[in-house]
Amino acid sequence: MLIDDINRILIIQLRQIGDVLLTTPFVKVLKENKKDCHITFLTEEAPAQVLYNNPYIDRIILFKKEKNPLRDIKFFTSLRKHKFDFVVDLLGTPGTALASILCGAKYRAGYALRGRKYAYNLKVMFNQHLKYNALRKLEILELIGIKEKTHRLLLNLTDEDRKKALQFFNYKGINDRDFVVSISPTSRRQARRWTKNGFAELSNLLVKKYKAKVIFLWGPGEYDYVMEIVNVVDSNVFVIPETNIREMAGFIEKSHLLICNDNGQKHIATALDIPTITIFGPTSDVVWNPPDREKFRVVKSNVECIECNKKECKSKICMKLITPHHIEMEMLKIKEIERFIRK
């Protein structure tokens, strides 16, 4: 079998945080079926943080895109020194397709997409049938005889990662008896963001009706956006301090529920097995939400243009039609938090 010829493996998924987390089932299945292999993961600095302490990854190589493409080519060519015999391109851009060739591996796997399939000698047709992204990635492993399926994301936090959240909770007087709801109102894509007023009204509802401790999350460049919401909330809510990705995950881990747009924090919560309510609009909930809909719930509008995949939208009708009541109704269905909401 082809798997017998594979020992030194390079996995390429340069970005984003959520996309990298969605590769963790792939890595786990590969390592468990080829225990003696050495797995290297190529990614950018920020998403690399979610791979630290992953027991199935032997080495992480950081990629920083250069302005001069010749430097990128030189970097990818330098990977030949690791003598990879199998490269898996899970990102599938023209650049990563080229990198698959330049790294010198005998076997190169990727999706048979136009302008990229030339780079691979092991190809998977990109099935248009919608499937959870973590499961879709596993289709590539079938090329080397591995058919095991799992969609459980993996993120291993340390006590150091949890330290800032623990100190924050102690300082603010938030204890284990409190109903803690984290809110992540941001997204890189404007079209994916629910309304600021919606998040503000939802926060008031959670605090006044359910006595929740509402904690707003934010990352680089997002603080001002979050504060525009917090400043119109007439209830007592909390805003986390500046964190790195793993420290933010520590806050999510101490929450009983995360309410968010389709963003990276949502995948962090999934990996930590924290219930989520995700507001979907231009993106597919089938592709980006795990199949366990009892714990990881979805809110979306019934409009013709849903799942348009736009990055920006003037009307954002799919988002404007969603109300705090829709979120509340989904929250009431999550059994893991019944003790807080049915007092």
Backbone hydrogen bonds, N-H to C=O, Kabsch-Sander energy under -0.5 kcal/mol:
donor,donor_aa,acceptor,acceptor_aa,energy
3,I,144,I,-0.6
4,D,1,M,-1.4
5,D,2,L,-1.8
6,I,3,I,-1.2
7,N,5,D,-0.5
9,I,7,N,-0.7
9,I,38,H,-2.9
10,L,86,F,-2.7
11,I,40,T,-2.7
12,I,88,V,-3.0
13,Q,11,I,-0.6
13,Q,42,L,-2.1
20,V,16,Q,-2.6
21,L,17,I,-2.3
22,L,18,G,-2.1
23,T,20,V,-1.5
24,T,21,L,-1.6
27,V,23,T,-2.1
28,K,24,T,-2.2
29,V,25,P,-2.6
30,L,26,F,-2.4
31,K,27,V,-2.6
32,E,28,K,-2.4
33,N,29,V,-1.5
34,K,30,L,-1.1
37,C,34,K,-2.1
38,H,7,N,-3.4
39,I,37,C,-0.5
40,T,9,I,-2.9
40,T,38,H,-0.5
41,F,59,R,-2.6
42,L,11,I,-3.1
42,L,40,T,-0.5
43,T,41,F,-0.6
43,T,61,I,-2.1
44,E,14,L,-2.1
48,A,44,E,-1.4
49,Q,45,E,-0.6
49,Q,46,A,-1.5
50,V,47,P,-1.4
51,L,48,A,-1.9
52,Y,48,A,-0.6
52,Y,49,Q,-0.8
54,N,51,L,-1.7
57,I,54,N,-1.5
58,D,39,I,-1.8
59,R,39,I,-1.6
61,I,41,F,-2.7
63,F,43,T,-2.5
71,R,68,N,-1.7
72,D,68,N,-1.0
73,I,69,P,-2.2
74,K,70,L,-2.1
75,F,71,R,-2.3
76,F,72,D,-2.8
77,T,73,I,-2.4
78,S,74,K,-1.7
79,L,75,F,-0.6
79,L,76,F,-1.0
80,R,77,T,-1.8
81,K,78,S,-1.4
82,H,79,L,-1.8
83,K,80,R,-2.1
85,D,8,R,-2.4
86,F,8,R,-1.5
87,V,107,Y,-2.3
88,V,10,L,-3.0
89,D,87,V,-0.5
89,D,109,A,-2.8
90,L,12,I,-2.1
90,L,88,V,-0.9
91,L,12,I,-0.7
97,A,93,T,-2.4
98,L,94,P,-1.9
99,A,95,G,-2.0
100,S,96,T,-1.8
101,I,97,A,-1.1
101,I,98,L,-0.5
102,L,98,L,-2.5
103,C,99,A,-1.9
104,G,101,I,-1.5
105,A,100,S,-0.6
107,Y,85,D,-1.7
109,A,87,V,-3.0
110,G,122,L,-1.8
112,A,124,V,-2.6
113,L,111,Y,-2.4
116,R,113,L,-2.2
117,K,113,L,-2.1
119,A,116,R,-2.2
120,Y,117,K,-1.2
121,N,108,R,-1.3
122,L,108,R,-2.1
124,V,110,G,-2.0
127,N,125,M,-1.3
133,N,287,V,-3.1
135,L,132,Y,-1.0
136,R,132,Y,-2.2
137,K,133,N,-2.0
138,L,134,A,-0.8
139,E,136,R,-1.5
140,I,137,K,-1.5
141,L,138,L,-0.8
142,E,138,L,-0.7
142,E,139,E,-0.8
143,L,140,I,-1.6
144,I,141,L,-1.4
145,G,142,E,-1.3
146,I,141,L,-2.3
147,K,145,G,-0.6
153,L,151,H,-0.6
157,L,155,L,-0.7
162,R,158,T,-1.5
163,K,159,D,-0.8
163,K,160,E,-0.5
164,K,160,E,-0.5
166,L,162,R,-2.3
167,Q,163,K,-2.4
168,F,164,K,-2.2
169,F,165,A,-2.8
170,N,166,L,-2.2
171,Y,167,Q,-2.4
172,K,168,F,-2.3
173,G,169,F,-0.7
173,G,170,N,-0.6
174,I,169,F,-2.5
175,N,173,G,-0.6
178,D,175,N,-1.6
180,V,178,D,-0.9
181,V,179,F,-0.6
181,V,213,K,-2.2
182,S,180,V,-0.5
182,S,257,L,-2.7
183,I,215,I,-2.8
184,S,259,I,-2.4
190,Q,188,R,-0.5
191,A,311,K,-2.5
192,R,189,R,-1.3
193,R,190,Q,-1.3
199,F,195,T,-1.8
200,A,196,K,-2.2
201,E,197,N,-2.9
202,L,198,G,-2.3
203,S,199,F,-2.1
204,N,200,A,-1.9
205,L,201,E,-2.1
206,L,202,L,-2.6
207,V,203,S,-2.2
208,K,204,N,-2.7
209,K,205,L,-2.4
210,Y,205,L,-0.8
210,Y,206,L,-0.9
211,K,207,V,-0.9
212,A,206,L,-2.3
213,K,179,F,-3.2
214,V,212,A,-0.8
215,I,181,V,-2.7
216,F,238,F,-3.3
217,L,183,I,-2.7
222,E,219,G,-2.2
226,V,222,E,-2.3
227,M,223,Y,-2.6
228,E,224,D,-1.5
229,I,225,Y,-0.8
229,I,226,V,-0.9
230,V,226,V,-2.4
231,N,227,M,-2.5
232,V,229,I,-1.5
233,V,230,V,-1.3
237,V,235,S,-0.9
238,F,214,V,-2.9
240,I,216,F,-2.2
248,M,244,N,-2.4
249,A,245,I,-2.1
250,G,246,R,-1.3
251,F,247,E,-1.2
252,I,248,M,-2.1
253,E,249,A,-2.6
254,K,250,G,-1.1
255,S,252,I,-1.5
256,H,180,V,-2.8
257,L,180,V,-1.1
258,L,275,P,-2.1
259,I,182,S,-2.6
260,C,277,I,-2.2
261,N,184,S,-1.3
262,D,279,I,-0.7
263,N,261,N,-1.4
266,K,263,N,-0.5
267,H,263,N,-0.9
268,I,264,G,-1.8
269,A,265,Q,-2.4
270,T,266,K,-1.9
271,A,267,H,-2.4
272,L,268,I,-1.7
273,D,270,T,-1.2
274,I,269,A,-2.8
276,T,295,K,-1.4
277,I,258,L,-2.3
278,T,297,R,-2.4
279,I,260,C,-2.7
280,F,278,T,-0.7
280,F,299,V,-2.7
288,W,284,S,-2.1
289,N,285,D,-1.6
293,R,291,P,-1.8
296,F,292,D,-2.2
297,R,276,T,-2.7
297,R,295,K,-0.8
299,V,278,T,-2.4
303,V,301,S,-1.0
306,I,303,V,-1.5
307,E,281,G,-2.7
308,C,305,C,-0.7
309,N,282,P,-1.8
319,M,316,K,-0.9
320,K,316,K,-2.4
321,L,317,I,-1.6
322,I,319,M,-1.3
326,H,323,T,-0.8
327,I,323,T,-1.3
328,E,324,P,-2.7
329,M,325,H,-2.5
330,E,326,H,-1.4
331,M,327,I,-2.3
332,L,328,E,-2.0
333,K,330,E,-1.3
334,I,331,M,-1.5
335,K,333,K,-0.8
337,I,334,I,-1.4
338,E,335,K,-1.4
340,F,337,I,-1.6
341,I,337,I,-1.4
342,R,338,E,-1.7
